[in-house]
Amino acid sequence: MAGRTGRALVALVLVASAGPSGVMPWVRPAQAQSRAAEGWRKEFDEVCGKTQDAMTLPTAELRALVERCDKLAPVVQGLGEPERKVYAKRLEGCRNLYAFVLESRQER
């Protein structure tokens, strides 16, 4: 149990490290705006934008979010080096948080 709790804490820290706009502070605003127009970024924002509500989301929605994270991961892996590292880590944190909440519900 301690391992899962630790992973959830790491996931929450990663998700919280992004500002309210969902942009990492070290990404320049011009770069963030150009990426926001891309389809993957919209999906990324939608998927990771629900982490604060993870505990209250229905189980079916959590499963769907995990699946969406899994589908988005290869797209993020295809990005250039700085973006790939940042967004892949954050996407992994979002997915891990949703999976953790699902696991905790199954253990009850």
C-alpha positions as CSV (number, residue, x, y, z in Angstrom):
1,M,0.0,0.0,0.0
2,A,2.9,2.4,0.8
3,G,4.2,2.1,-2.8
4,R,0.8,3.1,-4.3
5,T,0.4,5.9,-1.9
6,G,3.9,7.2,-2.8
7,R,3.1,6.9,-6.5
8,A,-0.1,8.8,-6.0
9,L,1.7,11.5,-4.2
10,V,4.3,11.8,-7.0
11,A,1.4,12.0,-9.5
12,L,-0.3,14.7,-7.6
13,V,3.0,16.7,-7.3
14,L,3.5,16.4,-11.1
15,V,0.0,17.5,-11.9
16,A,0.2,20.3,-9.4
17,S,3.4,21.6,-10.9
18,A,1.6,23.0,-13.9
19,G,-0.1,26.3,-13.6
20,P,-3.8,27.0,-13.9
21,S,-3.4,27.2,-17.7
22,G,-1.9,23.6,-17.7
23,V,1.4,25.0,-19.1
24,M,4.6,24.1,-17.4
25,P,6.3,27.3,-16.1
26,W,9.5,26.7,-18.1
27,V,7.7,26.6,-21.4
28,R,7.6,30.0,-23.1
29,P,4.2,31.4,-23.7
30,A,4.7,31.7,-27.5
31,Q,5.6,28.0,-27.7
32,A,2.6,27.1,-25.5
33,Q,0.2,29.0,-27.7
34,S,1.5,27.4,-30.9
35,R,1.1,23.9,-29.4
36,A,-2.4,24.7,-28.0
37,A,-3.6,24.8,-31.6
38,E,-2.5,21.2,-32.1
39,G,-5.1,18.5,-31.6
40,W,-3.0,16.5,-29.1
41,R,-2.7,19.4,-26.8
42,K,-6.5,19.9,-26.6
43,E,-6.9,16.2,-25.7
44,F,-4.1,16.4,-23.2
45,D,-5.7,19.4,-21.5
46,E,-9.1,17.7,-21.4
47,V,-7.6,14.4,-20.0
48,C,-5.3,16.0,-17.4
49,G,-7.7,18.7,-16.5
50,K,-9.9,16.5,-14.3
51,T,-7.2,15.4,-11.9
52,Q,-8.5,17.7,-9.1
53,D,-11.8,15.9,-9.3
54,A,-10.5,12.4,-9.6
55,M,-11.9,11.2,-6.3
56,T,-15.4,12.3,-7.2
57,L,-15.5,11.1,-10.8
58,P,-17.6,8.0,-11.6
59,T,-15.7,4.8,-12.1
60,A,-16.7,4.5,-15.7
61,E,-15.3,8.0,-16.4
62,L,-12.1,7.2,-14.6
63,R,-11.7,4.1,-16.8
64,A,-12.3,6.2,-19.9
65,L,-9.7,8.7,-18.8
66,V,-7.1,6.0,-18.3
67,E,-7.8,4.7,-21.8
68,R,-7.6,8.2,-23.2
69,C,-4.2,8.6,-21.5
70,D,-3.0,5.3,-23.0
71,K,-4.1,6.4,-26.5
72,L,-2.4,9.8,-26.1
73,A,0.9,8.5,-24.8
74,P,2.3,7.4,-28.2
75,V,1.4,10.9,-29.7
76,V,3.3,12.6,-26.8
77,Q,6.2,10.3,-27.3
78,G,6.5,11.5,-30.9
79,L,7.1,15.1,-29.8
80,G,10.5,16.8,-29.8
81,E,12.8,16.3,-26.9
82,P,11.9,19.1,-24.4
83,E,8.1,18.7,-25.0
84,R,8.2,14.9,-24.9
85,K,9.9,14.9,-21.5
86,V,7.6,17.4,-20.0
87,Y,4.3,16.2,-21.3
88,A,5.0,12.5,-21.1
89,K,5.8,12.8,-17.4
90,R,2.7,14.8,-16.7
91,L,0.5,12.5,-18.7
92,E,2.0,9.5,-16.8
93,G,1.2,11.3,-13.6
94,C,-2.4,11.9,-14.6
95,R,-2.9,8.3,-15.7
96,N,-1.3,7.0,-12.5
97,L,-3.6,9.2,-10.4
98,Y,-6.8,7.9,-12.2
99,A,-5.5,4.3,-11.9
100,F,-4.8,4.7,-8.2
101,V,-8.3,6.0,-7.5
102,L,-9.7,3.0,-9.5
103,E,-7.6,0.6,-7.5
104,S,-8.6,2.1,-4.2
105,R,-12.3,1.7,-5.1
106,Q,-11.8,-2.0,-5.9
107,E,-10.1,-2.6,-2.5
108,R,-13.1,-1.5,-0.5
